[in-house]
Amino acid sequence: MNLYAIRAIFGFEMARTRRTLLQSIISPVIATSLYFVVFGAAIGSRIPEIDGVSYGAFIVPGLVMLTLLQQSVQNASFGIYFPRFIGTIYELLSAPVSAFEIVIGYVSAAAVKSIVLAMLIMATAALFVPLRIDHPLAMMAFLVLTAATFSLLGFIIGIWADNFEKLQLVPLLIITPLTFLGGTFYSIDALPPFWRWVSLANPVVYLVNGFRWSFYGKADVDVFLCLALTLIFLCACLGVVWWIFKTGYRLKS
């Protein structure tokens, strides 16, 4: 394995984050903090507890997951799309660097940036709501798996997209709505039976609930099912990435 190549790609992507610190880190933290202020402090005080957890604390895992999904996809998709856009991807493909090393470099950088952002948001949330983490190891496992999975998804989107509009299509029109409808602000157990059944078809429900279980030990669905589906989605993304490099889809033309 060419560790120098992986480190070079990783370092380049992290340096881009440092150059755009306001946009990459500060802006998402401030935007998410507004949810804690409005829903946690203002509205949350008027809403009864959910499974013994205050409403402000209840929405924290969902909001962290919302930011994690958005930023993982956005970081990875832009990271690989921009070299394609300016043509430098061909220099990378002709270098003595394997497809596996290229993916590791871009995906690990996107995942690390998203995880750092998620940790900052959780630290900020603790200033507004009573936050606790009952299962810290499970929390980190869900955090890393989700960041890696959606960074791979973002990598796929960055290869598929042929303009900046398509680059934003999936995050804005699919991921964000699914996250808002995935139990971020409510428990799906409070829904009527039909709508609860519909909600279970939303894959983000399992991500949010698995992550919420790691905080409070409570979830609307079985935590092992949440973990299994996350791993299945991770394997599916890996399979698509393997196919992209095997066929040269949108890379060699």
Stockholm file with secondary structure:
# STOCKHOLM 1.0

chainA/1-253         MNLYAIRAIFGFEMARTRRTLLQSIISPVIATSLYFVVFGAAIGSRIPEIDGVSYGAFIVPGLVMLTLLQQSVQNASFGIYFPRFIGTIYELLSAPVSAFEIVIGYVSAAAVKSIVLAMLIMATAALFVPLRIDHPLAMMAFLVLTAATFSLLGFIIGIWADNFEKLQLVPLLIITPLTFLGGTFYSIDALPPFWRWVSLANPVVYLVNGFRWSFYGKADVDVFLCLALTLIFLCACLGVVWWIFKTGYRLKS
#=GR chainA/1-253 SS CCHHHHHHHHHHHHHHHHHTHIIIIIHHHHHHHHHIIIIIIIIGGGSCCBTTBCHHHHTHHHHHHHHHHHHHHHHHHHHHHHHHHHTTHHHHHHSSCCHHHHHHHHHHHHHHHHHHHHHHHHHHHTTTSCCCCSCHHHHHHHHHHHHHHHHHHHHHHHHHCSSHHHHHHHIIIIIHHHHHTTTSSSCGGGSCHHHHHHHTTCHHHHHHHHHHHHHHSCCSSCHHHHHHHHHHHHHHHHHHHHHHHHHTTTTCC
#=GC SS_cons         CCHHHHHHHHHHHHHHHHHTHIIIIIHHHHHHHHHIIIIIIIIGGGSCCBTTBCHHHHTHHHHHHHHHHHHHHHHHHHHHHHHHHHTTHHHHHHSSCCHHHHHHHHHHHHHHHHHHHHHHHHHHHTTTSCCCCSCHHHHHHHHHHHHHHHHHHHHHHHHHCSSHHHHHHHIIIIIHHHHHTTTSSSCGGGSCHHHHHHHTTCHHHHHHHHHHHHHHSCCSSCHHHHHHHHHHHHHHHHHHHHHHHHHTTTTCC
//
